[in-house]
Amino acid sequence: YFRDELQAVRSGKWKLHLPHKYKTLIRAGKDGLPGEYDYERKIDLSLFDLEKDISESKNVADRFPKVVERLEKAARAFDAELKQNIRPAGHLTELRK
């Protein structure tokens, strides 16, 4: 998650990125000044085999559509359940029975 957006899920060696924007460093800062960032980079639905590609450089989603389908379905269900049961930060609510 980043804030309230589910961005990726992992299951064993597989990591599925859901489509989202992210920031990336363009130029590092120096002498206490901040660097320059690009806030509009986008990753599409992407699947990575972390055993063979730890740097997540080769999207293999087209080769493993059933893995993509399984992980995307699980991610959407988890995200929906979590958002359905959201509560304000710092406040306790009665537990459901």
C-alpha positions as CSV (number, residue, x, y, z in Angstrom):
1,Y,0.0,0.0,0.0
2,F,0.9,3.6,-0.5
3,R,-1.6,5.7,1.5
4,D,-4.9,4.0,0.6
5,E,-3.9,2.5,-2.7
6,L,-2.9,-1.2,-3.0
7,Q,0.0,-1.2,-5.4
8,A,1.5,-4.8,-5.3
9,V,1.0,-8.2,-3.8
10,R,3.5,-11.1,-3.3
11,S,2.9,-14.8,-3.2
12,G,6.0,-17.0,-2.9
13,K,8.3,-16.1,-5.8
14,W,5.7,-14.0,-7.6
15,K,5.1,-10.3,-7.2
16,L,2.2,-8.6,-9.0
17,H,2.2,-4.9,-9.4
18,L,-1.2,-3.3,-9.9
19,P,-1.3,-0.3,-12.2
20,H,-0.2,2.8,-10.3
21,K,1.9,6.0,-10.4
22,Y,5.1,6.3,-8.3
23,K,7.9,8.7,-7.7
24,T,11.4,8.2,-8.8
25,L,14.6,10.1,-8.2
26,I,15.9,12.1,-11.1
27,R,18.8,13.9,-9.5
28,A,20.1,13.4,-5.9
29,G,20.2,16.4,-3.6
30,K,23.4,17.7,-2.1
31,D,24.5,20.0,0.7
32,G,21.3,19.5,2.5
33,L,19.1,20.4,-0.5
34,P,16.4,18.0,-1.7
35,G,16.8,16.1,-4.9
36,E,14.6,16.3,-8.0
37,Y,11.8,13.7,-8.4
38,D,9.5,12.6,-11.1
39,Y,6.0,12.0,-9.5
40,E,4.3,10.8,-12.7
41,R,6.1,7.5,-13.5
42,K,3.5,4.7,-14.1
43,I,3.7,0.9,-13.9
44,D,1.1,-1.2,-15.6
45,L,-0.1,-4.6,-14.4
46,S,3.2,-6.4,-14.2
47,L,4.3,-9.8,-12.8
48,F,7.8,-10.6,-11.7
49,D,9.5,-13.9,-10.7
50,L,11.6,-12.7,-7.8
51,E,13.7,-16.0,-7.8
52,K,15.0,-15.2,-11.3
53,D,14.7,-11.4,-11.3
54,I,15.1,-9.8,-7.9
55,S,15.5,-6.3,-9.6
56,E,12.0,-6.6,-11.1
57,S,13.2,-5.8,-14.6
58,K,11.4,-8.4,-16.7
59,N,7.6,-8.4,-16.7
60,V,6.5,-12.0,-17.3
61,A,2.7,-11.3,-17.0
62,D,2.1,-12.4,-20.6
63,R,3.8,-15.8,-20.0
64,F,1.8,-16.6,-16.8
65,P,-1.7,-15.3,-17.2
66,K,-3.2,-17.7,-14.6
67,V,-0.8,-16.4,-12.0
68,V,-1.7,-12.9,-12.8
69,E,-5.4,-13.7,-12.6
70,R,-5.0,-15.5,-9.2
71,L,-3.0,-12.8,-7.6
72,E,-5.1,-9.9,-9.0
73,K,-8.3,-11.6,-7.7
74,A,-6.7,-12.1,-4.3
75,A,-5.5,-8.5,-4.2
76,R,-8.8,-7.0,-5.1
77,A,-10.6,-9.2,-2.5
78,F,-8.1,-8.3,0.2
79,D,-8.3,-4.6,-0.7
80,A,-12.1,-4.6,-0.7
81,E,-12.3,-6.4,2.7
82,L,-9.8,-4.0,4.3
83,K,-11.6,-0.9,3.0
84,Q,-14.9,-2.3,4.1
85,N,-13.6,-2.6,7.7
86,I,-11.7,0.7,7.9
87,R,-11.8,2.7,11.0
88,P,-10.4,6.2,11.9
89,A,-6.8,6.1,13.0
90,G,-6.5,6.2,16.8
91,H,-10.0,5.1,17.5
92,L,-11.1,1.7,18.7
93,T,-14.4,0.2,17.7
94,E,-16.3,-2.7,19.1
95,L,-15.1,-6.0,17.6
96,R,-17.6,-7.8,15.3
97,K,-18.8,-11.1,16.5
